[in-house]
């Protein structure tokens, strides 16, 4: 086939605009598939860090919308293998307005323990001390600071929606880490704010547990849930990764949704590519007759047409794959807190290239086979 | 089977059968063409001339009868073997040139050599030589649309002879050309026959072309016969 490469390349230059548009179409489709793979990777195939592997999350067994009493904390902390426990309450609320740059996660937490549990979040010692000392302090991630423009010492007001409370906070710390599109303020401040309201605020949405060893995870999870099995508020304890995944599944069958979009993209790409190859072959029926008269056999003709389609696909596939990081970065800017990172995993690159190749092969198989089987005399009489 | 014959046709019948009708293009044709002959087959349009040429080239199969070319019974070959045999033994010149428009003259002539084991350097050298023979050494990098009809046909002849085949089949090679260009093309075919020993089989309905051939026959309504007025 190497000696036929010149012919393949020349044929692709026959209609440069069509070849260019097909490559662009393939690139964009592969880029979209790559983005879906990156979203899948971000949701389902994230690497679990050493710190994350040592963490468990305990929530109400029924749903995340139900809370647990604060005394659970001391009971959980007493279990062998548990190093720290911290209550966390999703505050929600609004900062200024609902524009994407002002949306970031806000949790009411135990200010003394939160950075022990999430040790991968790095905060300067003086800022940590200031955060812990000031009841109305808030610690924000560096991504939050970057997007909102918030600085140390700046005062902000959050307007609650879940809670009828509008905490007035001062930025005392800016932390950095892998998941820094979030913020923490004092649980005690929330409790104070809700003191006069029914139910108060002395409860926890979840408890984050830091274990001494990741090997203890399944045992500790079982012990926690067993401990509260007959309590009014039974619990469900799982690894941090499993918790994040269960959070996502509440959105619906995300996997099926991603697969459906990917299938629609690939099908469209297949149709566009098949139409292009078929058109290209139709225009060259007479030339195919000439080639066969010169001595090219059916296999050679088949190979020539398949090679053209595959070359377009592979170039489009590579370009599309190269586009993914840029588009991913752009999407993260827009999506912000919902998907903190969009990186195409190594296996995702293979998925993109193989998808492009499969589309090239499938779209050209029928026209190439028809062309290779064309009767020479009929082809030579072809007027197109 | 006689070794001195390049082409032997025995009782060849070719019928095109369609749903509503059937057409007998060749009717019990028997014909011998000697090796090294310049043979001209004349006849009106639709007489079956091109069909006969297609059978000799092995790009079509007879409904009945035997076609033997260079001692090879073509019915014994598979399609793949036939393609290979054709690339080695047959050069084909079409009425409408049929050059590949995206290739230069040199690349068009190189095309049949892609099927050989030659290196690119040798392929290009042979293609240049073929173009020199037809007087187009100065048009190597021209694409077909940059050439006149006569020049295109000469490139097509170069493409037909570049593999050094024993037989060159020419299907109305002057049909699309003016008188001067037609004379050039016919002269080249005559030189290929006389100096290079190629067997030329040319079908045409151009009476002038006949004067270049050493032997001719007339085909009408699928039947071979003497030239009109020479019976």
Interface residues (C-beta under 8 A of the other chain):
Chain A: X3 X4 X6 X7 X10 X11 X13 X14 X286 X287 X290 X291 X292 X293 X294 X295 X296 X297 X298 X299 X300 X376 X377 X380
Chain B: X54 X57 X59 X60 X79 X80 X83 X84 X86 X87 X88 X92 X94 X98 X100 X101 X102 X103 X107 X111 X112 X114 X115 X120 X159
